[in-house]
Amino acid sequence: MSIYTDGTYLKRHPTWHSEDAAWKADQIMKMLARHNRCQVRTICEVGCGAGQVLVELQSKLPAQTSLFGYEISPDAFSLCLPKSNESLHFKLQDLASSQVEPFDLLLVLDVVEHVRDYFGFLHNIRDKAHHVLFQIPLEMTVHSLLREVPMLNRRVFGHLHHFSKNTALATLSDCGYRLLDWSYTPAVVDLARPGLKSTVSSAVRRAGFRLAPEKSVLILGGYALMALTEGGALNS
């Protein structure tokens, strides 16, 4: 049985990572601002978890923006449903198999690595929006491969797959997404939990990134890929 529907994930992560939502919303707004797409009328997040990212985005976007969150976990749905309002809607439903009018923007944030058949998932959601914005953690690093333990530990978070920047971008291309822009987001660096080890690791990663971003991400990790793409509905 899935850890997302049998209570296991909720027990491990009772907030469903809501504490990271404001940071994620800021990263999204930075990317949208680079492309003058802040006036999108409809935004959907697939795998919206507790829904807090959409709550944060709603506070930053024009009042007429409609936001939708799709979630397959009843536990997560119980967390996000009370946050609904007239412009923010949540559905306990699998977007990949749903018939919907295409959204202006689809958010796929830290989801791909959780999905067993991620190629099938990416194919099935491509036509749900005009543009799709991904965030994918970059966990396939020299550091992780040498130690092995860091990647195995990510299974506590439900991560079944691990990507580098190039494998993530190649996967999106293979599934028919046309890349418009991408950036690194300092996910682990900014969101490190308190503690001496985390503080030191974050400092080393920041320093490495300033000196040689590509090599630092590939060797030390600590960053995620944010990729803005054209969805299949753009020209349909």
C-alpha positions in Angstrom: 0.0 0.0 0.0 1.2 3.5 -0.8 2.9 5.4 2.1 0.8 8.4 1.0 -2.6 6.7 1.6 -1.9 4.4 4.5 -0.9 7.1 7.0 2.9 6.3 6.9 3.9 9.6 5.3 1.7 11.7 7.6 3.3 10.0 10.6 6.8 10.7 9.4 6.0 14.3 8.2 2.9 15.6 10.0 3.2 19.1 8.5 3.6 17.7 5.0 6.5 20.2 4.7 4.3 23.2 5.0 7.2 25.0 6.6 9.0 25.1 3.3 6.0 26.7 1.4 6.9 30.3 1.7 10.4 29.6 0.3 9.0 27.6 -2.6 6.5 30.4 -3.4 9.3 32.9 -3.6 11.3 30.7 -6.0 8.2 30.4 -8.2 7.6 34.1 -8.3 11.2 34.8 -9.2 10.9 32.5 -12.2 7.6 34.0 -13.3 8.9 37.5 -13.0 11.7 36.7 -15.3 9.2 35.9 -18.0 6.4 38.4 -17.2 4.0 35.6 -16.5 2.8 36.8 -13.1 -0.6 37.6 -14.7 -1.6 33.9 -15.3 -5.3 33.5 -14.7 -5.3 29.8 -13.6 -2.6 27.9 -11.7 -2.8 24.3 -10.7 -0.4 22.3 -8.4 -0.3 18.6 -8.8 0.7 16.8 -5.6 -0.1 19.9 -3.6 0.4 18.2 -0.2 -0.9 20.4 2.6 -1.7 23.2 0.0 0.4 25.8 1.7 2.4 26.7 -1.4 -0.9 27.8 -3.1 -1.9 29.7 0.0 1.5 31.6 -0.2 1.1 32.2 -3.9 -2.4 33.5 -3.5 -1.1 36.3 -1.3 1.4 37.4 -4.0 -0.8 37.2 -7.1 -3.7 39.3 -8.4 -7.0 38.7 -6.6 -8.6 37.4 -9.8 -6.2 34.4 -10.1 -7.8 31.1 -9.6 -5.7 28.4 -8.0 -6.3 24.6 -7.8 -4.6 21.9 -5.9 -4.8 18.2 -6.8 -3.8 15.6 -4.3 -4.1 11.8 -4.2 -3.4 11.4 -0.4 -6.5 11.6 1.9 -4.2 12.6 4.7 -2.8 15.6 2.7 -6.2 16.5 1.5 -7.5 16.7 5.1 -4.7 19.3 5.7 -5.3 21.4 2.6 -9.1 21.4 2.4 -9.7 23.9 5.3 -7.5 26.4 3.4 -10.0 26.6 0.5 -11.7 29.8 -0.4 -13.6 31.2 -3.4 -10.4 31.4 -5.5 -8.5 28.5 -4.0 -9.8 25.0 -4.6 -8.5 21.5 -3.6 -9.5 18.2 -5.1 -8.8 14.7 -3.9 -8.2 13.4 -7.4 -5.4 12.2 -9.7 -4.8 15.0 -12.2 -3.0 12.7 -14.6 -6.2 10.8 -15.3 -8.6 13.7 -15.0 -10.4 15.6 -17.8 -9.8 19.3 -17.2 -9.6 22.5 -19.1 -5.9 23.3 -19.6 -4.5 25.6 -16.9 -2.3 28.5 -17.7 0.4 27.2 -15.4 0.9 23.8 -13.8 3.2 23.4 -10.8 5.1 20.1 -10.3 7.2 20.8 -7.2 9.2 18.0 -5.7 6.9 15.4 -7.1 8.6 13.6 -10.0 11.1 11.8 -7.7 8.1 10.3 -5.8 6.3 8.7 -8.7 7.1 5.1 -9.6 6.3 5.5 -13.3 7.5 9.0 -13.7 7.7 8.8 -17.5 4.1 7.8 -17.7 3.2 10.6 -15.2 5.0 13.3 -17.2 3.4 12.2 -20.4 -0.1 12.2 -18.8 0.1 15.7 -17.3 1.8 17.4 -20.2 -1.5 18.4 -21.9 -3.0 19.7 -18.7 -1.5 23.2 -19.0 0.0 25.8 -21.4 3.1 26.1 -19.2 4.6 23.7 -16.6 7.0 24.7 -13.9 9.0 21.9 -12.3 11.2 21.7 -9.3 13.3 18.6 -9.1 15.9 17.9 -6.4 19.3 17.2 -7.7 20.4 14.3 -5.5 22.6 12.4 -8.0 25.9 14.0 -6.9 29.5 12.8 -6.5 29.1 13.2 -2.7 26.0 11.1 -2.7 27.4 8.4 -5.0 30.6 8.0 -3.0 28.7 7.8 0.4 25.6 6.1 -1.0 23.8 6.7 2.4 22.4 10.2 1.5 20.4 8.9 -1.4 19.2 5.8 0.5 18.1 8.1 3.3 15.9 10.1 0.9 13.6 7.1 0.8 12.3 8.3 4.2 10.9 11.2 2.2 9.5 8.8 -0.5 12.1 9.6 -3.1 12.3 6.6 -5.5 14.4 8.3 -8.2 17.5 10.6 -8.2 18.5 13.1 -10.8 21.3 15.3 -11.9 20.6 18.5 -13.8 21.3 16.8 -17.2 19.3 13.7 -16.5 16.4 15.8 -15.3 16.4 18.0 -18.4 16.8 15.0 -20.6 13.8 13.4 -19.0 11.6 16.4 -19.6 12.8 16.6 -23.2 12.1 12.9 -23.8 8.6 13.4 -22.5 7.9 16.3 -24.9 8.4 19.4 -22.8 10.1 22.3 -24.5 12.4 24.1 -22.1 12.0 27.9 -21.8 14.3 28.6 -18.8 15.9 26.9 -15.9 17.7 27.9 -12.7 19.2 26.3 -9.6 17.3 26.8 -6.4 19.2 26.4 -3.1 16.7 24.0 -1.6 18.8 22.0 0.9 21.1 25.0 1.5 18.3 27.4 2.4 16.1 24.9 4.1 18.7 23.1 6.2 17.4 22.1 9.6 19.1 23.6 12.7 22.4 22.0 13.7 26.1 22.4 13.4 26.6 19.8 10.7 23.8 21.4 8.5 25.2 24.9 9.1 28.7 23.9 8.0 27.4 21.9 5.0 25.3 24.8 3.9 28.2 27.2 4.2 30.5 25.0 2.2 27.9 24.5 -0.5 27.2 28.3 -0.7 31.0 29.0 -1.1 31.4 26.3 -3.7 28.4 27.6 -5.7 29.8 31.1 -5.7 33.1 29.9 -7.1 31.9 27.2 -9.6 28.1 26.7 -9.7 28.0 23.7 -12.1 30.8 21.8 -10.5 29.6 22.6 -7.0 26.1 21.3 -7.6 27.4 18.2 -9.3 29.9 17.4 -6.6 28.4 18.7 -3.3 24.7 19.0 -4.1 22.3 21.0 -2.0 20.4 22.5 -4.9 17.3 21.7 -7.0 16.5 22.4 -10.6 13.6 24.7 -11.4 12.6 24.4 -15.0 9.9 26.4 -16.9 8.6 24.5 -19.9 5.9 24.6 -22.5 3.1 22.2 -21.8 1.3 20.2 -24.5 -1.8 22.5 -24.3 0.0 25.6 -25.4 -0.6 25.2 -29.2 -3.6 22.9 -29.0 
